[in-house]
Amino acid sequence: MAFYGSVRRIVSDLSLPDSTIFANLLQSCLKSKSLRDTSKVHARLLKTQFASEVFIQNRLIDVYAKCGCLNDAQKVFDRMPHRNTFSWNSIICGLSKAGFINEAARLFGLMPEPDQCSWNSMVSGFAQHDHVEEAIEYFVQMHREDFVLNEYSYASALSACAGLTKLNLGIQVHGSVMKSPYSSDVYMGSALIDMYSKCGNVSGAQKAFDGMVMRNIVSWNSLITCYEQNGPANEALVFFLKMMDFGFVPDEVTVASVVSACATLSAIKEGQQIHARVFKSDIFRDDLILNNALVDMYAKCGRIGEARWVFDNMPTRNVVSETSMVSGYAKTVSVKAARLMFMKMTEKNIVSWNALIAGYTQNDENEEALKLFCLLKKESIRPTHYTFGNVLNACANLVDLKLGMQAHTHVLKHGFRFELGPESDIFVGNSLVDMYTKCGSVKEGRRVFENMVDRDRVSWNAMIIGYAQNGAGNEALVLFKRMLLSGEKPDHVTMIGVLCACSHTGLVEEGREYFHSMTKEHGLVPSKDHYTCMVDLLGRAGCLAEARVLIESMPLEADAVIWGSLLSACKVHHNIEIGEGVAEKLLQLDPNNSGPYVLLSNMNAEVGRWAEVGRLRKLMKRRGVVKQPGESWIDINNQTHVFMVKDKRHPLRKEIYALLKILTAQMRQAGYSTLDEGICSNASEESEIGDKKLCSLKGGLELAAFG
């Protein structure tokens, strides 16, 4: 009522000494964010002698802009016969804050004399609306024009550096901050921590934090979030405790970050303790972001019941809450339960679709993952790099080159270039390389690899292992040398690929050198996998005694896989002396595994030690060890045909056995024999359809090889 009374008094007395009362009324309109009242004041103002006063027109522009009516602000600005710097700043600031940055830039270019406020409006406006490159350009130009940079300039510039993840540029801005009066400003310190965090430089964030004279809750939150997002996540918990020791009371941002760290660490006990604290707080209990973090934490820790309890008791939910439940169900219960949750979602976004597709892929239901991707396309949902990463993994798991090539086409249509950045899509290129090499198309995998804008260690590993798995060992080693020249450091996965390549190409001496270089040159400690590769390499080359010495000198306890690899090599090289000792080790490790019995039995049969063969078979019978029949399968016209020993299930079994009978007769005519009647007495009745090895010159039809 007081506001309308003031307006009526102005109408009745138009002989006011100045425009102060209009300025006060506009200030009231600004506080209430009332566009209607602003229009009424403006209407009354037009009937006074102050209608063309620059000061009051500037106030009108400012209030209209801040009340969200940029059209009226623009009209006032355009009709002004005279303008000053504040007039320009008011409209530029209003436009930039509202997101009309191109129009703001146009007016800024027409401005006769921009000041510090004008430049800051441009830097902050572009930074706030994710036009970070332009924000940096304005910041650099502002500095070049010798305008004084203040806390607003620096904060916007650091935000832009964080958005671009340009660490070098951020370090330069940091250096400028340290020379300014704002080097000890608490808000500037928090902005620096945030910049280093988003650029992935944890040590820089920690140094910025340590260098702060004063800290507030934002500073602590920025550092805790840095460790939660970049690792090591346990440091987020450490600084959470330190923060409370210094007397700071955590807010919802703190608690949400710490809960997310618990999810990363699978630290269910600590997560439950924080949840108890949340449950006792009226402020935290209904916070949507915090509750979403709790649902995600319980789901990732495999506590789907607790996740569901938090979800059901949330006063409000959003798509993030439901997506966390979909992901949790897929990981801990079943993909079917996840699908039911997904179907009940009132709103679905691409993250929800990705969670379910990933669930199918992780549960080896690759066909369903691809069907869901097709449904996603029908729903006109735009897939992301995460979508394609899972889809390509599904194609690789199915070893379906045709589907993989179709997925590649979709990747190209969406313009992925496989490069690093804020939304890095480099792993899509890595998935393509992996898919092509697993499907046997090494040439296409190499083409993708060479056309990637950026590569990381995973890219090199995928190509090196792809070569090794497809028998192109020399190419794998050449690529490894190129990787070292590029400056990329190898990891444990790289060295597995290198050693496998040496094994497949018989490069024993090179394999020894690469194995020893792991520790000497690359600072890597060999794992069981590397020792297994070396045993395989030495075993293939017939260096059986050296392989045994290597196993016995391992700092790790050898498992059945390593000993099994050596036993297979003993079988190939007919070394029954070492083979018997290795088999004994294997039987101690896993007495119920039929593999060692079978291999040792076949080795004895080859040298005519039939008594030992009989002893081993009796030992198997006494211990209840049964050889699991091998299986073979073949895809014909998108239908999988599976075969095993004594198979009578196939609808074309009569035709298959008839052909096998013909083949057996032809083999005998060619000089082959089937001496072991205990294994196969009649090719038409007991053919080893599913075994990995069909026949040998000496031993007849053998049982499947160990492993």
BELTA-V338786 format. One record per residue. N is the residue number from 1. RES is the residue in one small letter. SS is DSSP state (H for helix, E for strand, C for the rest). PSI is psi in radians with two decimals (none if undefined). OMEGA is omega as a letter, one per 40 degrees, with the letter a starting at -180 (* if undefined). Layout:
BEGIN
n=[N/N]
res=[RES/RES]
ss=[SS/SS]
psi=[PSI/PSI]
omega=[OMEGA/OMEGA]
END
This chain:
BEGIN
n=[1/2/3/4/5/6/7/8/9/10/11/12/13/14/15/16/17/18/19/20/21/22/23/24/25/26/27/28/29/30/31/32/33/34/35/36/37/38/39/40/41/42/43/44/45/46/47/48/49/50/51/52/53/54/55/56/57/58/59/60/61/62/63/64/65/66/67/68/69/70/71/72/73/74/75/76/77/78/79/80/81/82/83/84/85/86/87/88/89/90/91/92/93/94/95/96/97/98/99/100/101/102/103/104/105/106/107/108/109/110/111/112/113/114/115/116/117/118/119/120/121/122/123/124/125/126/127/128/129/130/131/132/133/134/135/136/137/138/139/140/141/142/143/144/145/146/147/148/149/150/151/152/153/154/155/156/157/158/159/160/161/162/163/164/165/166/167/168/169/170/171/172/173/174/175/176/177/178/179/180/181/182/183/184/185/186/187/188/189/190/191/192/193/194/195/196/197/198/199/200/201/202/203/204/205/206/207/208/209/210/211/212/213/214/215/216/217/218/219/220/221/222/223/224/225/226/227/228/229/230/231/232/233/234/235/236/237/238/239/240/241/242/243/244/245/246/247/248/249/250/251/252/253/254/255/256/257/258/259/260/261/262/263/264/265/266/267/268/269/270/271/272/273/274/275/276/277/278/279/280/281/282/283/284/285/286/287/288/289/290/291/292/293/294/295/296/297/298/299/300/301/302/303/304/305/306/307/308/309/310/311/312/313/314/315/316/317/318/319/320/321/322/323/324/325/326/327/328/329/330/331/332/333/334/335/336/337/338/339/340/341/342/343/344/345/346/347/348/349/350/351/352/353/354/355/356/357/358/359/360/361/362/363/364/365/366/367/368/369/370/371/372/373/374/375/376/377/378/379/380/381/382/383/384/385/386/387/388/389/390/391/392/393/394/395/396/397/398/399/400/401/402/403/404/405/406/407/408/409/410/411/412/413/414/415/416/417/418/419/420/421/422/423/424/425/426/427/428/429/430/431/432/433/434/435/436/437/438/439/440/441/442/443/444/445/446/447/448/449/450/451/452/453/454/455/456/457/458/459/460/461/462/463/464/465/466/467/468/469/470/471/472/473/474/475/476/477/478/479/480/481/482/483/484/485/486/487/488/489/490/491/492/493/494/495/496/497/498/499/500/501/502/503/504/505/506/507/508/509/510/511/512/513/514/515/516/517/518/519/520/521/522/523/524/525/526/527/528/529/530/531/532/533/534/535/536/537/538/539/540/541/542/543/544/545/546/547/548/549/550/551/552/553/554/555/556/557/558/559/560/561/562/563/564/565/566/567/568/569/570/571/572/573/574/575/576/577/578/579/580/581/582/583/584/585/586/587/588/589/590/591/592/593/594/595/596/597/598/599/600/601/602/603/604/605/606/607/608/609/610/611/612/613/614/615/616/617/618/619/620/621/622/623/624/625/626/627/628/629/630/631/632/633/634/635/636/637/638/639/640/641/642/643/644/645/646/647/648/649/650/651/652/653/654/655/656/657/658/659/660/661/662/663/664/665/666/667/668/669/670/671/672/673/674/675/676/677/678/679/680/681/682/683/684/685/686/687/688/689/690/691/692/693/694/695/696/697/698/699/700/701/702/703/704/705/706/707]
res=[m/a/f/y/g/s/v/r/r/i/v/s/d/l/s/l/p/d/s/t/i/f/a/n/l/l/q/s/c/l/k/s/k/s/l/r/d/t/s/k/v/h/a/r/l/l/k/t/q/f/a/s/e/v/f/i/q/n/r/l/i/d/v/y/a/k/c/g/c/l/n/d/a/q/k/v/f/d/r/m/p/h/r/n/t/f/s/w/n/s/i/i/c/g/l/s/k/a/g/f/i/n/e/a/a/r/l/f/g/l/m/p/e/p/d/q/c/s/w/n/s/m/v/s/g/f/a/q/h/d/h/v/e/e/a/i/e/y/f/v/q/m/h/r/e/d/f/v/l/n/e/y/s/y/a/s/a/l/s/a/c/a/g/l/t/k/l/n/l/g/i/q/v/h/g/s/v/m/k/s/p/y/s/s/d/v/y/m/g/s/a/l/i/d/m/y/s/k/c/g/n/v/s/g/a/q/k/a/f/d/g/m/v/m/r/n/i/v/s/w/n/s/l/i/t/c/y/e/q/n/g/p/a/n/e/a/l/v/f/f/l/k/m/m/d/f/g/f/v/p/d/e/v/t/v/a/s/v/v/s/a/c/a/t/l/s/a/i/k/e/g/q/q/i/h/a/r/v/f/k/s/d/i/f/r/d/d/l/i/l/n/n/a/l/v/d/m/y/a/k/c/g/r/i/g/e/a/r/w/v/f/d/n/m/p/t/r/n/v/v/s/e/t/s/m/v/s/g/y/a/k/t/v/s/v/k/a/a/r/l/m/f/m/k/m/t/e/k/n/i/v/s/w/n/a/l/i/a/g/y/t/q/n/d/e/n/e/e/a/l/k/l/f/c/l/l/k/k/e/s/i/r/p/t/h/y/t/f/g/n/v/l/n/a/c/a/n/l/v/d/l/k/l/g/m/q/a/h/t/h/v/l/k/h/g/f/r/f/e/l/g/p/e/s/d/i/f/v/g/n/s/l/v/d/m/y/t/k/c/g/s/v/k/e/g/r/r/v/f/e/n/m/v/d/r/d/r/v/s/w/n/a/m/i/i/g/y/a/q/n/g/a/g/n/e/a/l/v/l/f/k/r/m/l/l/s/g/e/k/p/d/h/v/t/m/i/g/v/l/c/a/c/s/h/t/g/l/v/e/e/g/r/e/y/f/h/s/m/t/k/e/h/g/l/v/p/s/k/d/h/y/t/c/m/v/d/l/l/g/r/a/g/c/l/a/e/a/r/v/l/i/e/s/m/p/l/e/a/d/a/v/i/w/g/s/l/l/s/a/c/k/v/h/h/n/i/e/i/g/e/g/v/a/e/k/l/l/q/l/d/p/n/n/s/g/p/y/v/l/l/s/n/m/n/a/e/v/g/r/w/a/e/v/g/r/l/r/k/l/m/k/r/r/g/v/v/k/q/p/g/e/s/w/i/d/i/n/n/q/t/h/v/f/m/v/k/d/k/r/h/p/l/r/k/e/i/y/a/l/l/k/i/l/t/a/q/m/r/q/a/g/y/s/t/l/d/e/g/i/c/s/n/a/s/e/e/s/e/i/g/d/k/k/l/c/s/l/k/g/g/l/e/l/a/a/f/g]
ss=[C/H/H/H/H/H/H/H/H/H/H/H/C/C/C/C/C/C/C/H/H/H/H/H/H/H/H/H/H/H/H/H/C/C/H/H/H/H/H/H/H/H/H/H/H/C/C/C/C/C/C/C/C/H/H/H/H/H/H/H/H/H/H/H/H/H/C/C/C/H/H/H/H/H/H/H/H/H/H/C/C/C/C/C/H/H/H/H/H/H/H/H/H/H/H/H/H/H/C/C/H/H/H/H/H/H/H/H/H/H/C/C/C/C/C/H/H/H/H/H/H/H/H/H/H/H/H/H/C/C/C/H/H/H/H/H/H/H/H/H/H/H/H/H/C/C/C/C/C/C/H/H/H/H/H/H/H/H/H/H/H/H/H/H/C/C/H/H/H/H/H/H/H/H/H/H/H/H/C/C/C/C/C/C/C/H/H/H/H/H/H/H/H/H/H/H/H/H/C/C/C/H/H/H/H/H/H/H/H/H/C/C/C/C/C/C/H/H/H/H/H/H/H/H/H/H/H/H/H/H/C/C/C/H/H/H/H/H/H/H/H/H/H/H/H/C/C/C/C/C/C/H/H/H/H/H/H/H/H/H/H/H/H/H/H/C/C/H/H/H/H/H/H/H/H/H/H/H/H/C/C/H/H/H/H/C/C/H/H/H/H/H/H/H/H/H/H/H/H/H/C/C/C/H/H/H/H/H/H/H/H/H/C/C/C/C/C/C/H/H/H/H/H/H/H/H/H/H/H/H/H/H/C/C/H/H/H/H/H/H/H/H/H/H/C/C/C/C/C/H/H/H/H/H/H/H/H/H/H/H/H/H/C/C/C/H/H/H/H/H/H/H/H/H/H/H/H/H/C/C/C/C/C/C/H/H/H/H/H/H/H/H/H/H/H/H/H/H/C/C/H/H/H/H/H/H/H/H/H/H/H/H/H/C/C/C/C/C/C/C/C/C/C/C/C/H/H/H/H/H/H/H/H/H/H/H/H/H/C/C/C/H/H/H/H/H/H/H/H/H/H/C/C/C/C/C/H/H/H/H/H/H/H/H/H/H/H/H/H/C/C/C/H/H/H/H/H/H/H/H/H/H/H/H/H/C/C/C/C/C/C/H/H/H/H/H/H/H/H/H/H/H/H/H/H/C/C/H/H/H/H/H/H/H/H/H/H/H/H/H/C/C/C/C/C/C/C/H/H/H/H/H/H/H/H/H/H/H/H/H/C/C/C/H/H/H/H/H/H/H/H/H/C/C/C/C/C/C/C/H/H/H/H/H/H/H/H/H/H/H/H/H/C/C/C/H/H/H/H/H/H/H/H/H/H/H/H/H/H/C/C/C/C/H/H/H/H/H/H/H/H/H/H/H/H/H/C/C/C/H/H/H/H/H/H/H/H/H/H/H/H/H/H/C/C/C/C/C/C/C/E/E/E/E/E/E/C/C/E/E/E/E/E/E/C/C/C/C/C/C/C/C/H/H/H/H/H/H/H/H/H/H/H/H/H/H/H/H/H/C/C/C/C/C/C/C/C/C/C/C/C/C/H/H/H/H/C/C/C/C/C/C/C/C/C/E/C/C/C/E/C/C/C/C/C/C/C]
psi=[-0.64/-0.66/-0.84/-0.54/-0.69/-0.72/-0.76/-0.66/-0.62/-0.69/-0.68/-0.35/1.64/0.15/0.90/2.52/-0.56/-3.09/0.29/-0.75/-0.59/-0.68/-0.71/-0.73/-0.73/-0.60/-0.66/-0.71/-0.67/-0.72/-0.69/-0.11/0.67/1.88/-0.61/-0.80/-0.63/-0.73/-0.66/-0.75/-0.73/-0.73/-0.73/-0.60/-0.61/-0.33/0.08/3.02/-0.06/0.07/-0.52/0.18/2.23/-0.76/-0.87/-0.55/-0.64/-0.69/-0.71/-0.79/-0.80/-0.79/-0.78/-0.79/-0.77/-0.34/0.01/0.22/1.39/-0.47/-0.82/-0.66/-0.74/-0.69/-0.79/-0.79/-0.79/-0.54/-0.04/2.15/-0.51/2.42/2.66/-3.06/-0.66/-0.60/-0.87/-0.79/-0.67/-0.82/-0.67/-0.77/-0.76/-0.78/-0.76/-0.68/-0.59/-0.10/0.02/1.10/-0.51/-0.72/-0.68/-0.73/-0.65/-0.82/-0.65/-0.67/-0.44/-0.19/2.25/-0.83/1.49/2.53/-2.98/-0.71/-0.70/-0.84/-0.76/-0.64/-0.71/-0.78/-0.85/-0.66/-0.81/-0.68/-0.74/-0.44/0.48/0.33/1.15/-0.57/-0.74/-0.64/-0.75/-0.71/-0.75/-0.66/-0.79/-0.75/-0.67/-0.78/-0.66/-0.56/0.12/0.49/2.55/2.23/2.26/-2.97/-0.54/-0.71/-0.87/-0.75/-0.75/-0.70/-0.74/-0.65/-0.69/-0.71/-0.68/-0.72/-0.61/-0.19/0.70/1.62/-0.75/-0.73/-0.70/-0.67/-0.65/-0.75/-0.69/-0.77/-0.68/-0.67/-0.74/-0.39/-0.08/3.00/-0.08/0.23/-0.50/0.17/2.29/-0.63/-0.61/-0.69/-0.74/-0.67/-0.65/-0.75/-0.76/-0.71/-0.84/-0.65/-0.85/-0.34/0.02/0.24/1.57/-0.72/-0.65/-0.71/-0.73/-0.71/-0.71/-0.70/-0.79/-0.50/-0.05/2.29/-0.74/2.63/2.66/-3.05/-0.56/-0.68/-0.86/-0.76/-0.70/-0.73/-0.73/-0.76/-0.63/-0.86/-0.61/-0.67/-0.51/-0.30/2.84/2.34/-0.44/-0.44/-0.47/-0.71/-0.66/-0.83/-0.40/-0.78/-0.71/-0.70/-0.78/-0.56/-0.54/0.06/0.14/2.37/2.13/2.53/-3.00/-0.53/-0.77/-0.91/-0.70/-0.71/-0.72/-0.68/-0.72/-0.64/-0.70/-0.65/-0.75/-0.69/-0.10/0.61/1.35/-0.64/-0.86/-0.68/-0.69/-0.64/-0.74/-0.67/-0.71/-0.70/-0.72/-0.76/-0.50/-0.16/2.20/-0.50/-0.76/-0.50/-0.66/0.15/2.15/-0.83/-0.73/-0.74/-0.66/-0.71/-0.66/-0.76/-0.79/-0.72/-0.86/-0.70/-0.78/-0.45/0.08/0.19/1.24/-0.49/-0.81/-0.66/-0.74/-0.63/-0.81/-0.77/-0.81/-0.48/0.08/2.27/-0.60/2.58/2.80/-3.02/-0.47/-0.75/-0.84/-0.63/-0.68/-0.67/-0.71/-0.84/-0.72/-0.77/-0.73/-0.62/-0.59/-0.44/-1.39/2.73/-0.47/-0.77/-0.68/-0.70/-0.70/-0.75/-0.72/-0.75/-0.46/-0.17/2.30/-0.53/2.28/2.39/-3.12/-0.50/-0.68/-0.82/-0.77/-0.69/-0.74/-0.72/-0.76/-0.67/-0.77/-0.76/-0.76/-0.44/0.27/0.47/1.16/-0.61/-0.71/-0.63/-0.74/-0.63/-0.70/-0.63/-0.72/-0.69/-0.69/-0.75/-0.66/-0.55/0.03/0.56/2.29/2.03/2.72/-3.11/-0.57/-0.66/-0.89/-0.57/-0.79/-0.69/-0.74/-0.62/-0.69/-0.76/-0.69/-0.73/-0.59/-0.16/0.80/1.68/-0.65/-0.83/-0.67/-0.69/-0.62/-0.73/-0.66/-0.68/-0.76/-0.68/-0.79/-0.67/-0.52/0.12/0.40/2.37/-0.04/1.19/2.78/2.79/-3.02/-0.67/1.15/2.26/0.36/-0.53/-0.30/-0.74/-0.71/-0.71/-0.63/-0.78/-0.80/-0.75/-0.84/-0.75/-0.64/-0.48/0.09/0.04/1.30/-0.62/-0.79/-0.65/-0.74/-0.62/-0.75/-0.80/-0.81/-0.46/-0.02/2.34/-0.79/2.73/2.60/-3.02/-0.61/-0.64/-0.86/-0.78/-0.76/-0.72/-0.72/-0.82/-0.63/-0.77/-0.82/-0.75/-0.43/0.31/0.15/1.14/-0.74/-0.73/-0.66/-0.73/-0.64/-0.75/-0.63/-0.76/-0.67/-0.63/-0.78/-0.69/-0.51/-0.21/-0.08/2.28/2.39/2.73/-2.96/-0.64/-0.73/-0.82/-0.51/-0.78/-0.73/-0.81/-0.65/-0.69/-0.75/-0.68/-0.78/-0.37/0.05/0.42/1.40/-0.89/-0.74/-0.69/-0.74/-0.78/-0.78/-0.67/-0.79/-0.47/-0.32/-0.84/-0.77/-0.75/-0.58/-0.06/0.52/2.35/2.13/2.41/-3.11/-0.65/-0.68/-0.70/-0.67/-0.72/-0.72/-0.71/-0.71/-0.75/-0.86/-0.65/-0.75/-0.60/-0.04/0.14/1.13/-0.72/-0.73/-0.68/-0.71/-0.73/-0.71/-0.75/-0.78/-0.36/0.01/2.42/-0.18/2.74/2.19/2.44/-3.10/-0.49/-0.79/-0.84/-0.64/-0.65/-0.73/-0.67/-0.71/-0.67/-0.68/-0.67/-0.77/-0.70/0.18/0.65/1.55/-0.45/-0.95/-0.62/-0.68/-0.72/-0.70/-0.75/-0.67/-0.74/-0.75/-0.73/-0.49/-0.68/-0.73/1.44/-0.27/0.05/2.16/-0.33/-0.94/-0.69/-0.81/-0.84/-0.79/-0.65/-0.78/-0.65/-0.74/-0.63/-0.62/-0.54/0.17/0.34/1.26/-0.50/-0.71/-0.61/-0.79/-0.69/-0.73/-0.68/-0.66/-0.66/-0.73/-0.76/-0.74/-0.65/-0.04/0.44/2.18/2.29/2.14/2.24/2.48/2.79/2.50/2.62/2.73/2.43/2.15/2.08/0.84/0.32/2.28/2.24/2.15/2.40/2.61/3.12/2.40/0.58/2.17/0.25/-0.47/2.39/-0.37/0.51/-0.63/-0.79/-0.66/-0.84/-0.57/-0.75/-0.69/-0.65/-0.71/-0.77/-0.72/-0.74/-0.73/-0.61/-0.72/-0.69/-0.55/-0.06/-0.04/2.74/2.77/1.41/-0.55/1.51/-0.34/-0.39/-0.76/1.86/-0.39/1.95/-0.54/-0.34/-0.64/0.62/2.45/1.17/-0.70/-0.14/2.64/-0.52/2.30/-0.84/2.66/2.80/-0.64/-0.78/0.04/-2.72/2.13/2.86/2.85/2.49/2.69/2.44/none]
omega=[a/a/a/i/i/a/a/i/i/a/a/a/a/i/a/a/a/a/a/a/i/i/i/i/i/i/i/i/a/i/a/a/a/i/a/i/i/i/i/i/i/a/i/a/a/a/a/i/a/a/a/i/a/a/a/i/i/i/i/i/a/a/i/a/a/i/i/i/a/i/i/i/a/i/i/a/a/a/a/i/i/a/i/a/a/i/i/a/a/a/i/i/i/a/a/i/a/i/i/a/i/i/i/i/i/i/i/i/i/a/a/a/i/i/a/i/i/i/i/i/a/a/a/a/i/a/a/a/i/i/a/i/i/i/i/i/i/i/i/i/i/i/a/i/i/i/a/i/i/a/i/i/a/a/i/a/i/i/i/i/i/i/i/a/i/a/a/i/i/i/i/i/i/i/i/i/a/i/a/i/a/a/a/a/a/i/i/i/i/i/i/i/a/i/a/a/a/i/i/a/a/a/i/i/a/i/i/i/a/a/a/i/i/i/i/a/i/i/i/i/a/a/i/i/i/a/i/a/a/a/e/a/a/i/i/i/i/a/i/i/i/a/i/i/i/i/i/i/a/i/a/i/i/a/i/i/a/i/i/i/i/i/i/a/a/a/a/a/i/i/i/i/i/i/i/i/i/a/a/a/i/a/a/a/a/a/a/a/a/i/i/i/i/i/a/a/a/a/a/i/i/i/a/i/i/i/a/i/i/a/a/a/i/i/i/i/i/a/i/i/a/i/i/i/i/i/i/i/a/a/a/a/i/i/i/i/i/a/i/i/i/a/a/a/i/i/i/i/a/i/i/i/a/a/a/i/i/i/i/a/a/i/i/i/a/i/i/i/a/i/i/i/i/i/i/i/i/i/i/i/a/i/i/i/i/i/a/i/i/a/i/i/i/i/i/i/i/a/a/a/a/i/i/i/i/i/i/i/i/i/a/a/a/i/i/a/i/a/i/i/a/i/a/i/a/a/i/i/i/i/i/i/a/a/a/a/i/i/i/a/a/a/i/i/i/i/i/a/a/a/i/i/i/i/i/a/i/i/i/a/a/a/i/i/i/i/a/a/a/i/a/a/a/i/i/a/i/a/i/i/i/i/i/i/a/a/i/a/i/i/a/a/i/a/i/i/a/a/i/i/i/a/a/a/i/a/a/a/i/i/i/a/i/a/a/a/a/a/a/a/a/i/a/i/a/i/i/a/i/i/i/i/a/i/i/i/a/a/i/a/i/i/a/i/i/i/i/i/i/i/a/i/a/i/i/i/a/i/a/a/a/i/i/i/i/i/i/i/i/i/a/a/i/i/a/a/i/a/a/i/i/i/i/i/a/a/i/a/a/a/a/i/a/a/a/i/a/a/a/i/i/i/i/i/a/a/i/i/a/i/i/i/i/i/a/a/i/i/i/a/a/a/i/a/a/i/i/a/i/i/i/i/i/i/i/a/i/i/a/i/a/a/i/a/i/a/i/a/a/a/i/a/a/i/a/a/i/i/i/i/i/i/i/i/i/i/i/i/a/i/i/a/i/a/a/a/i/a/a/a/a/a/a/a/a/a/a/a/a/a/a/i/a/a/i/a/a/a/a/a/a/i/a/a/a/i/*]
END
